[in-house]
Amino acid sequence: MLSAVIPVYNEAESLRQLWDELCAVAQEQGYPLDAIFVDDGSTDLSWAIIAGLAAEDSRVRGIRFRRNFGKAAALRAGFQAARGEIVMTLDADLQDDPREIPNFVAALEGRRAAEDANPATPLDVVSGWKRVRHDPWHKVGPSRVFNALVSWLTGVRLHDHNCGMKCYRREAVAELRLYGELHRFVPVLAAARGFRVGEIAIQHRPRRFGSSKYGPRRFVKGFLDLLTVKFLPGFGQRPQHLLGAVGLAFFAIGILAILYLTGCWIARQLRPDWNLLPLHERPAVIYAWGALLVGAQFLSSGLLAEMIAARHGRDEDVYSIAQRTDDAPTNQALP
């Protein structure tokens, strides 16, 4: 079964056409279809149309939020409700073409080469790449810079991290914990769990109805979330390794500076004509003690973060299991 998870925010004009296109692809490819429309606090007639589609066709299910909680929350709700072994996400504005779905499934199964995977390598997450974008220049330019920055900092090299059209195996979405604005970094979060990630080029269509829901603030939020994503996979369970390392560096600078100042003071007591310190003593002393205090604050913050992570991480799996030996039939003789 193929589950299509579709976040919706004020896209009433496009929903019925999107459903018709999904049905056409499912019928042509023979996919048992399961569609989850998540209304993220729309103020137009989106929910009425979703409810109407659900009444007409049992393959449609709708989830309505009480208010706008964001795309990450909508995706998480859709992932939890999905029934299919393959989960497809796409935007509701008709810019993502449902006819690309068979290409995603083929790349997921290794029947078609993804951009950064071998032709025969099955994948767990396939991200779309809008090679030719039909968006205004003030969205395309910053988006390319942002994607290059994410690829460089995280090591997950994709052309379009924020593309809404992605395909997942069910076990991948089951382990993704999305909140805030982390939907932009789903491939990074999946790769951090050990899932195989790739991308394929897709057709991007111009927007026909409504307007974009993303403004300039999303770039600021995206950069701040990037820092979070960079920190969580590597140091989420061991924050002291990062904060403590920074604290030790400042602490060492402060100690060395104080030792040097002490040596200069002793030398000056023995030889008043010596001037080993090129700067005035008082600012140097202040900077040295400041480095010590900053180092101590980082070390103490790292210790507190370790205690919080240890307490709240007891019930959270920090690993991802690909296969168990007890998944195989037990009545077969060993060779």
Secondary structure, DSSP 4 states (H G I P E B T S, - for coil): -EEEEEEESS-HHHHHHHHHHHHHHHHHHT--EEEEEEE-S-SSSHHHHHHHHHHH-TTEEEEE-SS---HHHHHHHHHHH--SSEEEE--SSS-B-GGGHHHHHHHHTTSS--TTS-TT---SEEEEEESS--S-HHHHHHHHHHHHHHHHHHS---S-TT-S-EEEEHHHHHH----TTGGGGHHHHHHHTT--EEEEEE-BPPP-SS--S--THHHHHHHHHHHHHHHHHHHSS-THHHHHHHHHHHHHHHHHHHHHHHHHHHHHHH-TT----SS-HHHHHHHHHHHHHHHHHHHHHHHHHHHHHHHHTTTS--S-----GGGS-SSSPP-
